Amino acid sequence: MNEVFDTIIVGAGAAGLAAGIYASRAKLNTLILNEGAIGGQMVLTDEIANYPGVPTTKGYMLAANMKNQAKSFGCKIKTNVKIVKYSLEEDVKSIELNDGRVFQGRSVILTPGGRPRSLNIEGEDEFKGKGISYCATCDGDFFTGKEVVVVGGGNSALEEAVALTTYATKVTIVHQFGQFQAFQHAIEEAQKNPKINFIMESELRGFYGNGQLEKVTIEHLPGKKVSELKTDGTFIFIGYQPNTEDLQGVVELNSRNEIVVDTDMKTKIKGVFAAGDCINKRYRQVTTAVADGTIAALSASEYLRG
């Protein structure tokens, strides 16, 4: 293509769409390239009730509104593409697709997002957003007065289990080992909470229900005995994966494969920025992704006009 965009955004999750809104509204010729469904992790959330100014909405509806807002400012969006090559070191960067098309831009904002690690067991895909969650902060309120299961044994699992007791009447932690891989204070806080029960040396084997999660099966590893546990919800905290597999050797990644950026969302490559769940950060929410995308777009605008 002969057209050279002011900025190319890779990914159309919350960060990418926010960057698209801000960049195109700043009169930058903006293109978003997206490999999967528009909205990223947002579309996996059935109901979002903590987005400021929006009492409650469906995840896919918030994503659709962001997309339409970006397009209303002139942002171009191409979906269902497969990127095979990044060339980012030059002043004019290029991104090549598997169909041979090459898109060029004076700046690039990387927002490929990320995904919680999955258990990859029966029923997990079916009940995502219908009883299965990967974020207690996002979804804990939906389980007020109910019983839930937490899977994991690290700091996140124990801390989120304690947080969930604010809402749930009972929290059962299921962990595959006989001891936790967490700080002692986190372990002690969970153990002294009367609402928390523990099933150790065990793993979930399946999720079951009729439209909504109703029960799980658990295997006790030493004896290989499988039992059922009725539950209203399950929270999975076994780690997080940034979608940066294709960026190995392209930009600097840390030991967790997150893109390394500064506070202005700049990578070490001139004119290349990154934002959202793919970067080195602690908290991953729709609001933090939107903030990251906003900063990245403003930084890209400043770079182009500076």
N, C-alpha and C positions, 0 to 999 in steps of 0.2 A: 504494500500500500504506500502511496505517496504522502498521505496525510500524516503529519507528526502532531500528536496530541501534546497538550501542556502537561497532563498527568495521566498515567495509567494506574488504575487501582486493581489489585489482584485479590478478588474475594468480595462477596456481596452479603456478608453477615452484618451485624450491627455496626462494627467499626468501618467496614468498607462502604456501607450505605451512608453513614454519617459523613465520611470523608467525601463521598460523591456529592452529597448535598452542599457541603461547605465549599468544595472546590468549584463546582459548577455555578453556584450562586456568586462566587468571586470572579465569574466570567472566564474561568479557565476552561479550555477545551478538554473535557474529561471523558474518559472511557473506563468502564468497569468490566473486567473479564472474570467470569465466574464458572467454576467447574461443576458445582452441584446445584442444589436448590437454593433459590434466593432466600436469605434470612438466616442461614447457618443454624446455630444452636437455638435461636429464637423459635423456629418452627417445631422444635421438639417439645416445647412447653405449651401445654394445653391452655393454661391461663396465667397471665402475668398481672400481678396485683400490686407490684411495688415500683412501677415506672412512674417517676414524678409527674404529676399533673394528669395522669390517666388512671382513674379509679380501678378499672380492670379491663383487660382485653385479651384476646386470643393471640398466641405467639405469631401465627401466620398472618393475622390481621395487622399487627404492628409492623411486621416485615413488609407487607404489601403497601402500607401507608408510607413507609420510608422509601421504598422503591419509587412509588408514584411521585413523591416529593422531589426526589433526586431528578427524575425524568422531567418534571415540570420546570426545572431550572436549566434543562438542556443536556443533562448527563446522559451519555449513551451507555447502554448495558447489553453485553453479549453473554448469554448463558450456555450451559452445556458444552463448554469448550475444554480442550485438554492441552495444557501447556507442556511443551517438550524441551524448551530451551530458553534460558534467560541470558541476556547480554547487557549487563548493567554498569560496566565500568566507564563507558564513554559518555560524553556530554549528552548525546542522543541515545537513549537506551532502547533495546528491542526485545520483544517477547514473541517467540515462535510457537505456533500451534501444530498439532499433529496432522492437520490437513494442509500444511504448507503456508498458511497465512502468517504474515509477520506484522506486528503492530509496534509502532515507534512512539516514544514519549520523551519529553525533556526531563520528566521526573517520574518516579514510580513509588507507589504506596503499597506495601505488602500487607494484606489483611487476610491470610488464608484461614485464620481461626484455629480451632482445636477441638478436641473431643475427649470426654471422660473415658477412661479405660473401662471396657466392658467385661462382663463375666463370660459372654458368649455362650449362654446356656438357653435351654428351651423357654420360650415365652418372653425373653428380654426385649426383643424388638417389638413384640405385640403390645406390651404394657408400658412402654416408654411414654411418659406423660399421662398414663392412666393408672397410676399407682406406683410406678417406678420413677425415681428422681435421682439426680446427681448433685443436687444443690439444696441444702437445708434452709439456707437464707432465703432462697427463692420460693420454696414450696412448703416450708414447715407449717405455715398458718392453715393450709388446706387440711391438715391432719389433727386439728384441734379436737380433743376428746377421743382420739382414736389410738390404735396400737400399731406400731411400726417396727420394722427390722432395719438395722444398720449393718452393712457389710464392710469389713475392713478392720485393721488393727494398728494403723498409724495415728499420727497426731490429728489429722483431719477427721478421721472416723470417730475418734473419741471425743474431740471437741464438738463436732457437729451432733453427736449423740446427746451430749449434755445440753446443747442448745435446743434440740428437739423436745426435751422434757418440758420446755416452756409450753408446748402445745399438746403433745401426746400424753396419754395416760400411762403408757408402757412402751419402753424402747428395749428391744432385744438385739444385742450386738452378736453377730456371727463372725468368727475369725478362724482362719485355717490353721493357725499355730496355737501352741499351748501358752504362749506369752505374747504380749503386745510389743510392737516396734514403735514406741512412742516415748515422749518425755515422761519422767516419773510423775510430775505434777498433773499431767493430763490423765494418766492412768488412775491416780488416786482420786481425782475429782469425779471420774466416771464410776469408780468402784463404790464411792460413798453416797452416790445418788440413789435413793430408794426406788426410783422409777426405772432404773436400768438393770437388765438381766444379761447374762453372758452365756453363750454357747461356744465353747472353745474347741479347737481341733476339728472343725467342721466346715463344710462348704455347701453353698446353695447348689441345687441340681436342676431346679425348674420353677417357673412362675405360672400360676393358673388362676383363672377367673372367667366370668362371663361379661366381657366388655370392660370390666374394671378388675384390678388385681384383688384376689380374695385369699389366696394362700400360696405358700412356697413349700418346696421339699428340701430337706437338709440331710446331708450325709455326714454322720459322725465318722471321721476318717480312721481312727484306730480299729473300730469294730465293723466298719463298712455298713452300719445300720442306717437305713433311710427312714425319716419320719416326716410328717406334715406339720406345718405351723400356720394357723390362720392369722392373717395380717391385713391391715388396711393399706399399707404402703411399705415400700422398701427403698432405702437410700443407699446408694453404692458409692463408696469412697476408697477406691483402690488405685488412685493415681490419675494423672491427666496427660494427654498427648497433644502437643501442638502439631498442626498439619504442615510440618516443614520438611518432610522427607525429600521433596523435590528441590529444596533450597540448600542442601548440603553442598558446601564448597562455593556457593553463590554469595551468601552473606555470612557474617559471623554468628554462630550459634553457641549457646552455653552448654554446660554438661547435661541439661535437661532438654536440649534441642530447641530452646526458645531463642528467638531473634534478639540479639543484643542491641538496645537502643538507649539514647539518653533521654532526658526529661522532655525534649522537644520532638521525640519519636524519630530522631535521626539515627540511621545506621552509620557505619564507618565509610560507606560509599557515598560520594558526593551526589546529592540529588535523589537518594533512595531512603525512604522512610518506611516504618512498619508500625502497626497498631493492632490492638485487640488481643484476643486470647493466644496469639502466637508469640507474644513478646515476653521478656523477663518481667514478671509482675506477680503479685500475691493474690489479689482479688479478681475474680472473673464474673462479672455481672453484665447485663445489657447496658446499664448506665456507665460502667467503667469502659466498656468497649466503645460506646458512643463518644465518651470524653477523649479517649485515645485517638479515634478517627478524626475528631474535630481538631485536635492539636496537630496531627499529622498533616491535615489539609492546609491549615494555617501556616505551618512550617514550610510546606511545599510551595505555597503561594509566595511567601516571603523569599524563599530561595529563587524562584523564577523571576521575581520582580526586583531582586536585589542586585 
